[in-house]
């Protein structure tokens, strides 16, 4: 069954603010998985649509154990196929169709547990590079991991596939000039996720983009495991991310900005061989996971709305993001004027005292005469007078 994501096209039109739809077409293949595919395929579609470069269709397979003969997606109609599938074998006709699609230049994204699928399908295992579980062992290929600044291919006998308890971990970029990673922080904290380890497979024509340390204290291997990598198969390009677990709980792993950005950029690279998406103002960092509940960057309206409830002792996240965007806009007079107007509006609102004091600091170096009246009002209030006076002094200098 092919489900067309019409809402995706509508959202894309709104995001573009024009009559043009995205040029690239993505097909998400799902319907069976040991994870929560009912939720994950909708999340993946939102992330791809939010990139503003994809329209998305979804192919939903029959349920586990049901007749598969009518399941025959037309892969060749799409620029990239996103695999969110871990279940029953496809018919030979479908397998051949998929092999031809990739070999002739089709793009593929392997998402999380899709690398568990089809352990006996030779071409599929070459496409995904590494996989786990379902009987994979040394006959499937080497373990692959990172040690001493190089890739290790380890043919030690043993089963393929494991992960410890879900936890936060740092992702380390190893190919920082690759189009998927170019311009991104070289390290960032990923939100609570399964860290796949001991993956093994053909590992041919494979480039490891990023790794993460599988901490033995969390049930890990004690080595850096590949979490993002690419594979070439014929003329086709494959981007493989082991990140983004979606279960029954809140999907924090899929809401992580690092996961979202690398998935969007990896999908475009798989489809075209390049990445045209601009980097957002707010990037992940190594200090803490950067969560995007709506799977897209915060709008300025949303940042200012959320910041108004700030109290000392709580997270300064939204205020920090505002300050960072002001810093990035400091050579654009129109943007700086807009920031000043937004801050004045908050200072005139019922925002918390702590929020107002924080924003007075930003206003102190971007403010103009337009900010003086509200700052004089705040100067008359014991709770805000110090920061208001500070801002006034700097503006009048």
C-alpha positions as CSV (number, residue, x, y, z in Angstrom):
1,X,0.0,0.0,0.0
2,X,1.3,3.4,-0.9
3,X,0.2,6.3,1.3
4,X,0.8,9.7,-0.2
5,X,1.8,12.3,2.3
6,X,-0.3,15.1,0.9
7,X,0.1,17.1,4.1
8,X,3.8,17.0,3.3
9,X,3.3,19.0,0.1
10,X,1.1,21.5,1.9
11,X,3.6,22.0,4.7
12,X,6.4,22.4,2.1
13,X,4.4,25.1,0.3
14,X,3.9,27.0,3.5
15,X,7.6,26.7,4.4
16,X,8.7,27.8,1.0
17,X,6.1,30.6,1.0
18,X,5.8,30.1,-2.8
19,X,4.0,27.9,-5.3
20,X,6.9,25.6,-5.9
21,X,6.9,22.2,-4.4
22,X,10.2,20.4,-3.5
23,X,11.8,18.7,-6.4
24,X,12.9,15.5,-4.7
25,X,10.7,12.5,-4.1
26,X,11.2,10.2,-1.1
27,X,9.5,6.8,-0.4
28,X,9.5,5.5,3.1
29,X,9.1,1.7,3.2
30,X,7.6,0.4,6.5
31,X,4.8,-1.8,7.8
32,X,6.8,-4.3,9.9
33,X,9.4,-3.7,12.5
34,X,10.4,-4.8,16.0
35,X,10.2,-1.1,16.8
36,X,7.2,1.3,16.7
37,X,6.9,1.7,13.0
38,X,3.4,3.2,13.3
39,X,5.1,6.2,14.9
40,X,8.5,6.2,13.3
41,X,7.4,6.4,9.7
42,X,5.3,9.5,10.5
43,X,8.2,11.1,12.3
44,X,10.6,10.3,9.4
45,X,8.1,11.9,6.9
46,X,7.8,15.0,9.1
47,X,11.6,15.3,9.3
48,X,12.0,15.0,5.5
49,X,9.2,17.4,4.7
50,X,10.7,19.9,7.2
51,X,13.9,19.8,5.2
52,X,12.0,21.7,2.4
53,X,13.6,19.5,-0.3
54,X,11.4,16.4,-0.2
55,X,7.9,15.3,-1.0
56,X,7.1,12.0,0.8
57,X,5.1,8.9,0.0
58,X,4.9,5.9,2.3
59,X,4.7,2.2,1.3
60,X,3.2,0.1,4.0
61,X,3.7,-3.6,3.7
62,X,1.2,-6.3,4.8
63,X,1.5,-7.4,8.4
64,X,3.8,-10.0,9.6
65,X,2.9,-13.5,8.3
66,X,0.5,-12.0,5.7
67,X,0.6,-12.5,2.0
68,X,3.3,-10.3,0.5
69,X,2.8,-10.9,-3.3
70,X,0.9,-7.7,-3.7
71,X,3.5,-5.6,-2.1
72,X,5.6,-4.2,-4.9
73,X,6.7,-0.5,-4.5
74,X,7.8,1.3,-7.6
75,X,11.2,2.3,-6.3
76,X,12.3,3.8,-9.6
77,X,9.8,6.6,-9.3
78,X,11.7,8.1,-6.3
79,X,15.0,9.9,-5.7
80,X,15.6,8.2,-2.4
81,X,14.0,5.2,-0.6
82,X,14.1,5.4,3.2
83,X,14.0,1.9,4.8
84,X,12.0,1.8,8.1
85,X,11.4,-2.0,7.7
86,X,12.5,-5.0,9.6
87,X,10.2,-8.0,8.9
88,X,9.2,-10.7,6.5
89,X,11.2,-11.3,3.3
90,X,10.1,-9.5,0.1
91,X,9.2,-11.5,-3.0
92,X,12.0,-12.1,-5.4
93,X,10.4,-9.7,-7.9
94,X,10.5,-6.9,-5.4
95,X,14.1,-7.8,-4.3
96,X,15.3,-7.7,-7.9
97,X,13.5,-4.4,-8.5
98,X,15.2,-2.9,-5.5
99,X,18.6,-4.2,-6.4
100,X,18.2,-2.7,-9.9
101,X,17.0,0.6,-8.5
102,X,20.1,1.0,-6.3
103,X,22.6,-0.4,-8.8
104,X,21.3,2.1,-11.4
105,X,21.8,5.1,-9.2
106,X,18.9,5.1,-6.7
107,X,19.4,6.6,-3.3
108,X,18.8,4.8,0.0
109,X,18.6,5.7,3.6
110,X,19.0,2.8,6.1
111,X,17.3,3.9,9.3
112,X,18.0,2.2,12.7
113,X,16.5,-1.4,12.8
114,X,16.4,-1.6,9.0
115,X,19.9,-2.9,9.3
116,X,18.5,-6.0,11.1
117,X,16.5,-7.0,8.1
118,X,17.2,-9.7,5.5
119,X,20.3,-11.4,6.9
120,X,20.4,-13.9,4.0
121,X,19.9,-11.4,1.2
122,X,23.4,-10.9,-0.2
123,X,22.9,-7.7,-2.2
124,X,21.0,-6.1,0.7
125,X,23.8,-6.7,3.1
126,X,26.2,-5.2,0.6
127,X,24.0,-2.2,0.4
128,X,23.7,-1.6,4.1
129,X,27.4,-2.3,4.8
130,X,26.8,-3.5,8.4
131,X,23.9,-5.2,10.1
132,X,23.0,-7.1,13.2
133,X,21.0,-9.8,14.9
134,X,18.9,-12.6,13.2
135,X,21.9,-15.0,12.9
136,X,24.6,-12.6,11.6
137,X,28.0,-13.8,12.6
138,X,31.6,-14.0,11.2
139,X,30.2,-15.5,7.9
140,X,28.4,-12.1,7.4
141,X,31.7,-10.2,7.5
142,X,33.9,-8.4,10.0
143,X,33.0,-6.3,13.0
144,X,33.8,-2.7,12.2
145,X,34.9,-0.1,14.7
146,X,37.1,2.9,15.3
147,X,40.4,2.7,17.2
148,X,43.5,4.9,17.2
149,X,42.2,7.2,14.5
150,X,41.5,4.4,12.0
151,X,38.9,1.8,11.1
152,X,39.4,-1.7,12.3
153,X,37.9,-4.7,10.5
154,X,37.8,-7.5,13.0
155,X,37.1,-11.1,11.9
156,X,36.9,-12.4,15.4
157,X,34.1,-15.1,15.5
158,X,30.9,-14.1,17.2
159,X,27.3,-12.9,16.7
160,X,26.6,-9.6,15.1
161,X,24.5,-6.9,16.8
162,X,24.1,-5.7,20.3
163,X,23.3,-2.6,22.3
164,X,23.4,-1.7,26.0
165,X,20.8,0.3,27.9
166,X,19.5,3.4,26.3
167,X,21.5,6.5,27.3
168,X,22.9,9.8,26.1
169,X,26.2,9.7,24.2
170,X,28.6,11.9,22.3
171,X,28.7,11.5,18.5
172,X,32.1,12.1,17.0
173,X,32.4,13.1,13.3
174,X,35.3,11.4,11.5
175,X,34.8,12.7,7.9
176,X,34.1,16.4,8.7
177,X,34.4,17.5,5.1
178,X,31.8,15.1,3.7
179,X,28.8,17.0,2.3
180,X,26.5,15.4,5.0
181,X,28.7,16.7,7.9
182,X,30.3,19.8,6.4
183,X,29.7,22.8,8.7
184,X,28.2,20.8,11.6
185,X,29.9,20.6,15.0
186,X,32.4,17.9,15.1
187,X,31.0,16.5,18.3
188,X,27.5,16.7,19.7
189,X,25.5,15.1,22.5
190,X,22.9,12.7,21.3
191,X,19.7,12.2,23.3
192,X,18.8,8.9,24.9
193,X,19.1,6.2,22.3
194,X,20.1,2.6,21.6
195,X,23.8,2.6,20.7
196,X,24.2,-0.2,18.2
197,X,27.4,-2.2,18.6
198,X,29.1,-5.3,17.2
199,X,27.5,-4.7,13.8
200,X,29.1,-6.8,11.1
201,X,28.7,-7.2,7.4
202,X,30.5,-7.0,4.0
203,X,31.6,-3.4,4.8
204,X,32.5,-2.8,1.2
205,X,32.8,0.6,-0.4
206,X,31.9,2.0,3.0
207,X,32.9,5.4,4.6
208,X,32.4,5.8,8.3
209,X,31.2,9.3,8.9
210,X,30.7,9.3,12.7
211,X,31.3,7.0,15.7
212,X,30.2,6.9,19.4
213,X,31.9,5.3,22.4
214,X,29.9,2.3,23.7
215,X,30.6,2.7,27.4
216,X,30.9,-0.6,29.3
217,X,29.1,1.0,32.2
218,X,26.1,1.1,30.0
219,X,26.5,-2.4,28.7
220,X,28.7,-1.3,25.7
221,X,31.7,-2.8,24.0
222,X,34.3,-0.3,25.3
223,X,35.1,0.9,21.8
224,X,33.9,3.5,19.3
225,X,31.2,2.0,17.2
226,X,30.1,3.4,13.8
227,X,26.8,5.3,14.0
228,X,26.7,7.2,10.6
229,X,28.2,5.8,7.4
230,X,27.8,5.7,3.7
231,X,28.0,2.9,1.2
232,X,28.3,2.8,-2.6
233,X,26.5,0.0,-4.4
234,X,26.8,0.1,-8.2
235,X,25.8,3.7,-9.1
236,X,23.7,4.0,-5.9
237,X,24.4,6.0,-2.8
238,X,23.4,4.7,0.7
239,X,23.3,6.7,3.9
240,X,23.1,4.5,7.0
241,X,22.2,5.9,10.4
242,X,21.8,3.6,13.4
243,X,20.4,6.4,15.5
244,X,16.8,7.4,16.1
245,X,15.1,4.7,18.2
246,X,11.3,5.0,18.4
247,X,9.5,2.9,20.9
248,X,6.4,3.4,22.9
249,X,8.0,6.1,25.0
250,X,8.6,9.8,24.0
251,X,10.8,9.7,20.9
252,X,13.7,11.7,22.3
253,X,16.2,10.0,20.0
254,X,14.3,11.1,16.9
255,X,13.8,14.6,18.3
256,X,17.5,15.2,18.7
257,X,18.7,18.0,16.4
258,X,21.8,16.0,15.5
259,X,19.8,13.1,14.3
260,X,17.4,15.3,12.4
261,X,20.1,17.3,10.6
262,X,22.2,14.3,9.6
263,X,19.1,12.4,8.4
264,X,17.9,15.3,6.3
265,X,21.3,15.9,4.8
266,X,22.0,12.2,4.4
267,X,18.8,11.7,2.5
268,X,19.6,14.6,0.1
269,X,23.1,13.3,-0.4
270,X,21.8,9.8,-1.1
271,X,19.3,11.3,-3.6
272,X,21.6,13.7,-5.4
273,X,25.2,13.3,-4.3
274,X,25.3,16.8,-2.8
275,X,23.7,18.8,0.0
276,X,22.0,22.1,-0.7
277,X,20.3,22.6,2.7
278,X,21.5,25.6,4.7
279,X,22.6,25.0,8.2
280,X,20.1,26.3,10.8
281,X,21.1,29.0,13.3
282,X,20.7,26.6,16.2
283,X,23.1,23.7,16.1
284,X,23.7,20.7,18.4
285,X,26.5,20.9,20.9
286,X,28.5,18.6,23.1
287,X,27.2,20.0,26.4
288,X,23.6,18.5,26.3
289,X,21.2,17.0,23.8
290,X,19.4,19.6,21.7
291,X,15.8,18.5,21.5
292,X,13.4,19.7,18.8
293,X,9.9,18.6,19.8
294,X,8.4,19.6,16.4
295,X,11.3,18.0,14.4
296,X,12.3,21.4,13.0
297,X,14.2,24.5,14.2
298,X,12.4,26.8,16.6
299,X,10.9,29.9,15.1
300,X,11.7,33.3,16.7
301,X,8.1,33.6,17.8
302,X,8.4,30.3,19.6
303,X,11.7,31.1,21.2
304,X,10.5,34.4,22.6
305,X,7.2,32.8,23.8
306,X,9.0,30.0,25.6
307,X,11.7,32.3,27.1
308,X,9.1,34.5,28.9
309,X,8.6,31.8,31.6
310,X,12.3,31.6,32.5
311,X,13.1,31.6,36.2
312,X,16.5,31.5,37.9
313,X,17.6,27.9,38.4
314,X,15.8,26.6,35.3
315,X,17.2,26.1,31.8
316,X,18.3,29.1,29.9
317,X,18.1,27.2,26.7
318,X,15.6,29.5,24.9
319,X,17.3,32.7,26.1
320,X,20.7,31.3,24.9
321,X,19.3,30.5,21.5
322,X,17.9,34.1,21.2
323,X,21.3,35.5,22.2
324,X,23.0,33.3,19.6
325,X,20.7,34.4,16.9
326,X,21.3,38.0,17.8
327,X,25.0,37.4,17.5
328,X,24.7,35.8,14.1
329,X,22.5,38.7,12.9
330,X,24.8,41.5,14.1
331,X,25.7,42.7,10.6
332,X,22.1,42.9,9.4
333,X,20.4,46.1,10.6
334,X,16.9,45.0,9.7
335,X,17.3,41.8,11.7
336,X,18.8,43.7,14.6
337,X,15.9,46.1,14.6
338,X,13.5,43.2,14.6
339,X,15.2,41.7,17.6
340,X,15.1,45.0,19.5
341,X,11.3,45.3,18.8
342,X,10.7,41.7,20.0
343,X,12.7,42.3,23.2
344,X,10.8,45.6,23.9
345,X,7.6,43.7,23.5
346,X,8.7,41.1,26.0
347,X,9.8,43.8,28.5
348,X,6.3,45.3,28.2
349,X,4.6,42.0,28.8
350,X,3.9,39.9,31.9
351,X,7.1,37.8,31.3
352,X,9.0,36.8,34.4
353,X,11.4,39.3,36.1
354,X,14.3,36.9,35.4
355,X,13.5,36.8,31.7
356,X,13.4,40.6,31.5
357,X,16.7,41.0,33.4
358,X,18.3,38.5,31.0
359,X,17.0,40.3,27.9
360,X,18.1,43.7,29.2
361,X,21.6,42.4,28.8
362,X,21.0,41.7,25.1
363,X,19.2,45.0,24.7
364,X,22.2,46.8,26.2
365,X,24.3,46.3,23.0
366,X,21.6,46.3,20.3
367,X,19.2,48.8,21.7
368,X,18.4,52.3,20.3
369,X,16.5,55.3,21.6
370,X,13.3,53.2,20.9
371,X,14.2,51.1,24.0
372,X,14.7,53.9,26.4
373,X,11.1,54.4,27.6
374,X,10.6,50.8,28.6
375,X,14.0,50.6,30.3
376,X,13.2,53.8,32.3
377,X,10.0,52.1,33.5
378,X,11.9,49.0,34.5
379,X,14.5,51.2,36.2
380,X,11.8,52.3,38.6
381,X,11.2,48.7,39.7
382,X,13.5,47.3,42.4
383,X,13.5,43.8,40.8
384,X,14.6,45.1,37.4
385,X,16.4,48.4,38.1
386,X,20.0,47.1,38.0
387,X,19.8,45.5,34.6
388,X,17.6,48.2,33.2
389,X,20.2,50.8,34.4
390,X,23.0,48.8,32.9
391,X,21.2,48.7,29.5
392,X,20.4,52.4,29.6
393,X,24.0,53.4,30.4
394,X,25.3,51.4,27.5
395,X,22.7,52.7,25.0
396,X,23.3,56.3,26.0
397,X,27.1,56.0,25.8
